[in-house]
């Protein structure tokens, strides 16, 4: 299958009013109705007191992918289960792994759901021109779940793949092997995900590319695409009195300790990390210029007031480079006091070549 024909196909069948899109939006509505909060339950009188075991939404997702035509779909037996699905074509073709998560954040409201406009967050609702959908999990990350399904469904229909077994001749028209993982622990930290990947090494082996549908879009109708990885190191710091006679108290000592992580220009004060940042090329900077966003939009996304002064030039590429391509420290001295102990947090974000 040529990329030109794929692009033409997507433009034709994946549009707001198409039969294909409406079909997958019904699945989105069905998934929003399911309570799959991975933490923060018991929010109001009559609310559930224990988190969901995720079985209902996992089974919904399983049936959804099987109906599309995925060859194999399984749910593992874990405290925080993951769904793994695949359609294998050939060893000669690359393997693309798609990721999204099925768990949701808390409702963050009382039983009257005033913050949700009086509509329960398990009921999907639209604005007047149907450009925005509201419901817990609709954006984060059920839209990612159905966007994966929708894209694969469109390609499957193009080559004639249907529910159940399909002949190799039809499968051979697919451009790649397809694998999907839907997890159920993302909102509470994905603590078991690495172990589960190791436990299912055979499934994840041989992956050439990972598409993560849980990122911020730069603008409506403009999908975000992650092209590199970054890492986050977080340290919980506790300072306690070691000697009876100290020149400073514990909280001041913690402030001084955290201050050593940051230079006067607010850059990361750990040279072996900050000096390893790969410089942005002219071509990459030009690419950042073309991203459909603005200085005001980036400030709003970060929760900054319009007149907030920045430590970089106030232009889109400089702000994006500072966010995505520069290692930095985020130190938040604690104000919680436990006896003579002050608790604080420092985080460091790392970039990789």
DACORDA-V813062 format. One record per pair of residues at least 12 apart in sequence whose C-alpha atoms are under 6 Angstrom apart, sorted by the first residue. I is the first residue (numbers start at 1). GAP is how many residues later the second one is. If there is no record, write none. Layout:
BEGIN
i: (I/I)
gap: (GAP/GAP)
END
This chain:
BEGIN
i: (1/29/32/33/33/36/36/36/36/37/37/37/37/38/38/39/40/44/44/67/68/69/69/70/71/72/72/73/80/82/82/83/83/84/84/85/85/86/86/87/88/89/89/93/94/95/95/95/95/95/96/96/96/97/97/97/98/98/98/99/99/99/100/100/100/100/101/101/101/101/102/103/104/121/121/122/144/218/230/230/231/231/232/232/233/233/234/235/236/237/237/238/239/239/240/251/267/268/268/274/278/288/289/295/327/327/327/328/328/329/329/330/330/331/332/332)
gap: (172/95/90/89/90/16/18/67/68/66/67/68/69/13/65/12/66/66/67/96/85/93/94/17/16/13/14/12/104/100/101/98/99/96/97/94/95/92/93/91/89/82/88/83/82/81/82/83/112/113/82/113/114/82/83/113/82/112/113/82/83/113/44/45/82/113/40/81/82/83/82/81/33/14/15/13/69/75/120/121/118/119/116/117/114/115/113/111/109/107/108/105/102/103/101/91/61/60/61/53/75/29/28/21/22/23/24/20/21/18/19/16/17/15/13/14)
END
